[in-house]
Amino acid sequence: MYLLEEKIYFWLLLVIPAVVVLFIGLLLWKRNAQRRFANPDMLKKLSPNKSLFKPFLKVFIFCLAIACLVIALVNPKMGTKLETVKREGVDIVFAIDVSKSMLAEDIAPNRIEKAKQLVTQIINNLGSDRVGIIAYAGSAFPQLPITTDYSAAKLFLNQMSTDMLSSQGTAIRQAIELAKTYYNDEEQTNRVLFIISDGEDHEGDVASIAEEANEEGIRIFTIGVGDVNGGPIPLKRNEIVQSYKKDQNGETVITRLVEETLKSIASEANGEYINGDSTAEVTEKVSDVLNKMDKKEFEAKQFADFRDQFQWFLGAGLLLLFIDIFLLDRKTSWIKKLNLFNEN
């Protein structure tokens, strides 16, 4: 396991292509200047020991030295010890609606992106809790099992889109059923499910399954994204709106935030409905809810004792710079005899 402490210094690697461009420009200028001075045969006689290969080797070594020094600035660290640590937290599952209605832009930038922003900010504010992610539309799909790896959670979250599931609808019931399988401790009382949706086109008796989940110790909180006045569903190509989704009669479909459905689910599962308009208010509300819950102790494996590795790259960079400085453009005598680069 490794850790990059100062990733911002990777921008300094842009110096390398700049050096290459300058070297090529200098090489072309020198060639034109030499041709104006004398013909190629005369130049070979004037500087017989001039190597054609070494200038390229010097630039390569210099660029390699820059790369090593930049990596030294980034300060890579290596995890040398894997430990099992005890942590306390809440098991949280996010069920995110990825149906086509989530493409509506009645909330900026659109419902699905707003839902991802909300979950990302909630994860950023977590401490030692475990998280899992479910995607659902016409069916429910496990996106990420319960984990303490928040980076992985945000990576999977960013990849979610309305194209993930071909079947359309809003199968909240299936999402709740799937969420039950995420919690592996039957005696656990601090299990939380956050459903992020516009609440439209739900299928089945959602209230009854929410009540069953509550009886199993799962509290369900719903977060509504969208506007009650609704908006059309854009059909895009290359991020450009081509048209809007229409019904069988050719009328533009208007999709709306159905808060009543989401409020009903939360009420049956000892939870609460939260309007998703304000990201700050949602994260504050969620943090308040989680802080009031009992914490469960669980074990997690993580790398400890990270040790700095920058010194190896710093040493290599300085050594390469030393070699570059003392590497002359003259042909090396024993290499000259071998004629490896066909310079004779």
C-alpha positions in Angstrom: 0.0 0.0 0.0 1.4 3.4 -0.9 0.4 7.0 -0.2 1.3 10.1 -2.3 1.5 13.0 0.2 1.8 16.0 -2.1 0.1 15.1 -5.5 0.0 18.8 -6.6 3.8 18.6 -7.5 3.0 16.2 -10.3 2.2 19.4 -12.3 5.9 20.0 -12.4 6.3 17.1 -14.8 5.1 19.5 -17.5 8.6 20.8 -17.5 9.7 17.6 -19.3 7.8 18.1 -22.5 8.9 21.8 -22.4 12.6 20.7 -22.2 12.1 18.2 -25.1 10.5 20.9 -27.3 13.3 23.4 -26.5 15.9 20.7 -27.3 14.4 19.9 -30.6 14.2 23.6 -31.5 17.8 24.1 -30.5 18.8 21.1 -32.5 17.1 22.4 -35.7 18.6 25.9 -35.2 22.1 24.5 -34.8 21.7 22.3 -37.9 20.6 25.2 -40.0 23.4 27.4 -38.7 26.0 24.7 -39.4 24.8 24.2 -42.9 25.2 27.9 -43.6 28.7 27.7 -42.2 30.0 24.6 -44.0 28.8 21.4 -45.8 28.4 18.1 -43.8 31.7 16.6 -45.0 33.6 19.7 -43.8 31.8 19.7 -40.5 32.9 16.1 -39.8 36.5 17.0 -40.5 36.3 20.1 -38.3 34.8 18.2 -35.3 35.6 14.4 -35.8 35.1 13.6 -32.2 31.6 15.2 -31.9 29.0 12.5 -30.9 25.6 12.5 -32.6 24.1 10.3 -29.9 25.2 11.9 -26.7 23.1 15.1 -26.9 20.0 12.9 -27.0 21.3 10.8 -24.1 22.0 13.9 -22.1 18.5 15.2 -22.6 17.0 11.8 -21.7 19.0 11.7 -18.5 18.1 15.3 -17.6 14.4 14.6 -18.1 14.7 11.4 -16.0 16.4 13.4 -13.3 13.5 15.9 -13.3 11.0 13.1 -13.0 12.8 11.6 -10.0 13.1 15.0 -8.3 9.3 15.7 -8.9 8.5 12.3 -7.4 10.7 13.1 -4.4 8.6 16.3 -3.9 5.4 14.3 -4.1 6.9 12.2 -1.2 5.6 8.7 -1.8 5.0 6.7 1.4 4.9 2.9 1.7 2.7 1.1 4.1 4.9 -1.5 5.8 2.5 -3.0 8.2 -1.1 -4.2 8.0 -3.0 -3.8 11.2 -6.5 -4.8 12.4 -8.0 -1.8 14.2 -11.2 -1.5 16.1 -13.5 1.3 15.0 -16.9 2.5 16.0 -19.6 3.7 13.6 -22.8 3.2 11.8 -23.5 1.0 8.8 -25.0 3.3 6.1 -26.4 2.2 2.7 -27.2 4.7 0.0 -29.8 3.6 -2.5 -29.6 6.0 -5.5 -32.3 6.3 -8.1 -30.8 6.0 -11.6 -34.0 6.0 -13.7 -34.3 8.3 -16.7 -36.5 10.8 -14.8 -33.3 11.6 -12.8 -32.0 13.4 -16.0 -34.5 16.2 -15.5 -32.8 19.6 -15.0 -35.3 21.1 -12.6 -32.5 21.1 -10.0 -28.9 22.1 -11.1 -27.1 20.5 -12.9 -29.7 17.7 -13.0 -31.2 15.3 -10.5 -28.7 12.4 -10.9 -25.7 14.7 -10.5 -27.3 16.5 -7.6 -27.9 13.1 -5.9 -24.2 12.2 -6.4 -23.1 15.5 -5.0 -25.2 15.0 -1.9 -23.9 11.5 -1.2 -20.3 12.7 -1.8 -20.6 15.5 0.7 -22.2 13.1 3.2 -19.3 10.7 2.8 -16.8 13.5 3.2 -18.3 14.3 6.6 -18.2 10.8 7.9 -15.8 9.6 10.5 -15.5 5.8 11.2 -18.8 4.7 9.6 -19.1 2.0 6.9 -20.9 2.8 3.7 -22.5 0.8 0.9 -24.1 1.9 -2.4 -27.1 0.5 -4.3 -28.3 1.6 -7.8 -31.9 1.1 -8.8 -34.3 1.9 -11.5 -36.7 -0.9 -12.8 -34.6 -3.2 -10.7 -32.0 -2.9 -7.9 -28.3 -3.5 -8.4 -25.5 -3.8 -5.7 -22.9 -1.1 -6.6 -20.6 -1.3 -3.6 -20.8 -3.6 -0.5 -20.3 -2.2 3.0 -16.8 -0.8 3.3 -14.7 1.8 5.2 -12.9 2.7 1.9 -14.4 6.1 1.2 -12.2 6.7 -1.8 -13.6 3.5 -3.5 -17.1 4.6 -2.5 -16.7 8.0 -4.2 -15.1 6.3 -7.3 -18.1 4.0 -7.7 -20.4 6.9 -7.1 -18.9 9.0 -9.8 -19.4 6.2 -12.3 -23.1 5.9 -11.7 -25.4 7.1 -14.5 -28.9 6.6 -15.8 -27.5 4.2 -18.4 -26.5 1.6 -15.8 -29.8 -0.3 -15.9 -31.8 -0.9 -19.0 -35.1 -1.6 -17.2 -36.9 1.6 -16.3 -39.2 2.4 -13.3 -38.4 3.2 -9.7 -38.1 -0.1 -7.8 -37.7 1.3 -4.4 -39.1 -2.0 -2.9 -36.3 -4.0 -4.5 -33.7 -1.5 -3.3 -34.9 -1.9 0.3 -34.9 -5.7 0.0 -31.4 -5.6 -1.4 -30.3 -3.2 1.4 -31.3 -5.8 4.0 -28.6 -8.1 2.7 -25.9 -5.4 3.3 -26.1 -5.7 7.1 -24.4 -8.8 8.3 -25.2 -8.5 12.0 -28.8 -9.5 13.0 -28.4 -7.9 16.4 -27.1 -4.6 15.0 -29.4 -1.7 15.8 -27.7 1.1 14.1 -28.5 0.3 10.5 -29.4 3.3 8.2 -30.7 3.4 4.6 -30.7 6.6 2.7 -32.9 6.6 -0.4 -32.1 9.4 -2.8 -34.8 9.7 -5.4 -37.5 11.9 -7.0 -40.1 9.4 -5.8 -41.8 9.0 -9.1 -43.1 5.8 -10.8 -42.5 3.7 -7.7 -43.6 0.1 -8.0 -45.4 -2.2 -5.4 -46.4 -1.6 -1.8 -43.4 0.4 -0.7 -44.9 1.3 2.7 -45.2 -2.3 3.8 -41.6 -3.2 2.9 -40.4 0.0 4.7 -42.3 -1.2 7.8 -40.7 -4.6 7.6 -37.3 -3.0 7.3 -38.0 -1.0 10.4 -38.9 -4.1 12.3 -35.5 -5.5 11.4 -33.8 -2.4 12.9 -33.3 -0.5 9.6 -34.1 3.2 9.7 -34.9 4.7 6.3 -34.3 8.3 5.5 -35.4 9.6 2.2 -33.8 12.5 0.3 -35.9 14.1 -2.5 -34.1 15.6 -5.5 -36.1 17.6 -8.0 -38.8 20.2 -8.0 -42.5 19.6 -7.2 -43.4 21.7 -10.3 -41.3 19.3 -12.4 -39.5 19.5 -15.7 -39.0 17.7 -19.0 -36.5 14.9 -19.5 -33.8 16.0 -22.0 -32.5 13.6 -24.6 -28.9 14.5 -25.3 -26.2 13.6 -27.8 -22.7 14.7 -27.1 -24.0 16.8 -24.1 -26.3 18.8 -26.5 -30.1 18.6 -26.0 -31.7 17.1 -29.1 -35.2 16.8 -27.9 -37.3 16.0 -24.8 -38.9 12.7 -23.9 -42.5 12.4 -25.1 -45.4 10.1 -24.3 -47.5 8.0 -26.6 -49.6 11.0 -27.6 -46.5 13.0 -28.6 -46.8 15.3 -25.5 -43.6 16.2 -23.6 -43.3 14.2 -20.4 -43.1 16.3 -17.3 -41.5 14.5 -14.3 -42.1 15.8 -10.8 -40.7 15.3 -7.4 -43.2 13.2 -5.5 -42.5 14.1 -1.9 -45.6 12.2 -0.5 -44.1 8.8 -1.5 -40.7 9.6 0.1 -42.4 10.9 3.2 -44.5 7.8 3.5 -41.5 5.5 3.2 -39.5 7.5 5.9 -42.5 7.6 8.2 -43.0 3.8 8.1 -39.3 3.1 8.8 -38.8 5.5 11.8 -36.9 7.9 9.6 -37.4 11.3 8.1 -37.8 13.0 4.7 -35.2 15.5 3.8 -35.5 17.9 0.9 -32.3 17.8 -1.2 -32.3 21.4 -2.5 -29.5 22.6 -0.2 -26.4 20.4 0.0 -25.3 22.1 3.2 -28.6 21.6 5.0 -28.7 17.9 3.9 -25.2 17.1 5.1 -25.9 19.0 8.4 -29.1 17.1 9.0 -27.5 13.7 8.2 -24.6 14.4 10.5 -27.0 15.3 13.3 -28.9 12.1 12.7 -25.8 9.9 12.7 -24.3 11.6 15.8 -27.3 10.7 17.8 -27.2 7.0 16.9 -25.5 4.3 18.9 -22.1 3.3 17.4 -21.2 -0.3 16.6 -17.7 -1.6 17.2 -16.2 -3.4 14.3 -12.8 -4.5 13.0 -11.1 -3.0 9.9 -7.7 -3.8 8.4 -5.6 -0.9 7.4 -2.0 -0.2 6.6 0.0 1.5 9.4 3.5 2.8 9.8 3.8 4.6 6.5 7.4 5.4 5.8 8.8 8.1 3.5 10.4 6.9 0.3 11.3 10.3 -1.2 15.0 9.9 -0.4 15.5 7.2 -3.0 14.1 9.4 -5.8 16.0 12.4 -4.5 19.3 10.4 -4.6 18.5 9.0 -8.0 17.7 12.5 -9.3 20.9 14.1 -8.0 22.9 11.2 -9.4 21.4 11.6 -12.8 22.1 15.3 -12.8 25.7 14.6 -11.8 26.0 12.2 -14.7 24.4 14.7 -17.1 26.7 17.5 -16.1 29.9 15.4 -16.6 28.6 13.6 -19.7 30.5 15.4 -22.5 29.3 15.6 -26.1 32.6 14.1 -27.3 32.7 10.4 -28.4 33.8 8.0 -25.7 37.0 6.3 -26.9 36.0 2.7 -26.3 32.5 3.2 -27.7 34.0 4.9 -30.6 35.9 1.7 -31.4 32.8 -0.3 -31.2 30.9 2.2 -33.4 27.6 1.2 -31.7 25.7 4.2 -33.2 27.2 4.0 -36.7 28.9 7.4 -36.2 32.1 6.6 -38.1 
